[in-house]
């Protein structure tokens, strides 16, 4: 479903990615590991269309996303790609329900439909009693689960996660790992996860190691 061929990226005279080939099948959970500076996060941003490669092709569902621009790119990303980062990036003035609904509202989903899906996700994640809580009223683990629910609200083809457990204690990290497995097994959700967490890597379908801007 996701293909990358010959992906290169430099910042100034510093090469970060040196020609990366990568494939992900539908319903697969792939972890990308490697030392800091290996190019993992840069590669994830390119795969997620948050940046463009200097060379190479990236396609998702047979669409070359590196050729999309402007509103077309934004619309494709909103409907097909979910993101989870190390820090949840929830908007502090909005409730848990409202934060989850934001991508759906951007996609012009009706409030009734969006809130129904968000409520279903909140119940799935055991957060049905946190609907009206704002981020500062939630624990770190709860905030990250809200961020995952937000990533899933538009039924994306793929979810990219950059160190999603990096800011969590071991108990909350384990709970998030199990959530990823449940979503993969029960809903065939596809994940690409950059992580330093060896336990998360172990439960992945496949582990890809990056070093010095290439996959080894």
LINCORMO-V231703 format. One record per residue. N is the residue number from 1. RES is the residue in one small letter. SS is DSSP state (helix for helix, strand for strand, loop for the rest). NEAR is the number of other C-alpha atoms within 10 Angstrom. Layout:
{{N/RES/SS/NEAR} {N/RES/SS/NEAR}}
//
This chain:
{{1/x/loop/16} {2/x/strand/19} {3/x/strand/18} {4/x/strand/20} {5/x/strand/15} {6/x/strand/16} {7/x/strand/23} {8/x/strand/22} {9/x/strand/23} {10/x/strand/15} {11/x/strand/9} {12/x/loop/7} {13/x/loop/6} {14/x/strand/8} {15/x/strand/13} {16/x/strand/20} {17/x/strand/26} {18/x/strand/17} {19/x/strand/16} {20/x/strand/19} {21/x/strand/16} {22/x/strand/14} {23/x/strand/13} {24/x/strand/18} {25/x/loop/13} {26/x/loop/15} {27/x/loop/19} {28/x/loop/19} {29/x/strand/26} {30/x/strand/23} {31/x/strand/25} {32/x/strand/23} {33/x/strand/22} {34/x/loop/18} {35/x/loop/13} {36/x/loop/12} {37/x/loop/13} {38/x/loop/19} {39/x/loop/22} {40/x/helix/26} {41/x/helix/18} {42/x/helix/20} {43/x/helix/26} {44/x/helix/20} {45/x/helix/17} {46/x/helix/19} {47/x/helix/26} {48/x/loop/24} {49/x/loop/22} {50/x/loop/13} {51/x/loop/14} {52/x/loop/22} {53/x/loop/20} {54/x/loop/14} {55/x/strand/16} {56/x/strand/16} {57/x/strand/20} {58/x/strand/26} {59/x/strand/18} {60/x/strand/21} {61/x/loop/13} {62/x/loop/10} {63/x/strand/14} {64/x/strand/14} {65/x/helix/21} {66/x/helix/22} {67/x/helix/13} {68/x/loop/16} {69/x/loop/12} {70/x/helix/7} {71/x/helix/9} {72/x/helix/12} {73/x/helix/15} {74/x/helix/15} {75/x/helix/15} {76/x/helix/18} {77/x/helix/19} {78/x/helix/19} {79/x/helix/19} {80/x/helix/17} {81/x/strand/21} {82/x/strand/25} {83/x/strand/25} {84/x/strand/24} {85/x/loop/19} {86/x/loop/17} {87/x/loop/17} {88/x/loop/20} {89/x/loop/13} {90/x/loop/20} {91/x/loop/13} {92/x/loop/12} {93/x/loop/11} {94/x/loop/15} {95/x/strand/19} {96/x/helix/31} {97/x/helix/26} {98/x/helix/21} {99/x/helix/21} {100/x/helix/29} {101/x/helix/27} {102/x/helix/21} {103/x/helix/20} {104/x/helix/24} {105/x/helix/16} {106/x/helix/12} {107/x/loop/16} {108/x/loop/10} {109/x/loop/15} {110/x/loop/10} {111/x/helix/12} {112/x/helix/9} {113/x/helix/13} {114/x/helix/23} {115/x/helix/20} {116/x/helix/13} {117/x/helix/21} {118/x/helix/28} {119/x/helix/20} {120/x/helix/16} {121/x/helix/22} {122/x/helix/22} {123/x/helix/14} {124/x/helix/12} {125/x/loop/17} {126/x/loop/12} {127/x/loop/17} {128/x/helix/16} {129/x/helix/9} {130/x/helix/18} {131/x/loop/17} {132/x/loop/13} {133/x/loop/14} {134/x/strand/19} {135/x/helix/23} {136/x/helix/12} {137/x/helix/14} {138/x/loop/14} {139/x/loop/12} {140/x/helix/17} {141/x/helix/19} {142/x/helix/20} {143/x/helix/20} {144/x/helix/27} {145/x/helix/25} {146/x/helix/28} {147/x/helix/24} {148/x/helix/25} {149/x/helix/26} {150/x/helix/27} {151/x/helix/25} {152/x/helix/28} {153/x/loop/21} {154/x/loop/24} {155/x/loop/18} {156/x/loop/18} {157/x/loop/21} {158/x/strand/29} {159/x/strand/21} {160/x/strand/22} {161/x/strand/24} {162/x/strand/22} {163/x/loop/19} {164/x/loop/26} {165/x/loop/25} {166/x/loop/15} {167/x/loop/16} {168/x/loop/18} {169/x/loop/11} {170/x/helix/11} {171/x/helix/10} {172/x/helix/18} {173/x/helix/20} {174/x/helix/15} {175/x/helix/14} {176/x/helix/22} {177/x/helix/18} {178/x/helix/14} {179/x/helix/16} {180/x/helix/19} {181/x/helix/19} {182/x/helix/13} {183/x/helix/16} {184/x/helix/17} {185/x/helix/14} {186/x/helix/9} {187/x/helix/11} {188/x/loop/16} {189/x/loop/21} {190/x/strand/24} {191/x/strand/27} {192/x/strand/23} {193/x/strand/28} {194/x/strand/27} {195/x/loop/23} {196/x/loop/19} {197/x/loop/15} {198/x/helix/10} {199/x/helix/12} {200/x/helix/22} {201/x/helix/21} {202/x/helix/11} {203/x/loop/16} {204/x/loop/19} {205/x/loop/13} {206/x/strand/14} {207/x/strand/18} {208/x/strand/15} {209/x/strand/15} {210/x/strand/21} {211/x/strand/16} {212/x/loop/17} {213/x/loop/22} {214/x/strand/19} {215/x/strand/20} {216/x/loop/10}}
//
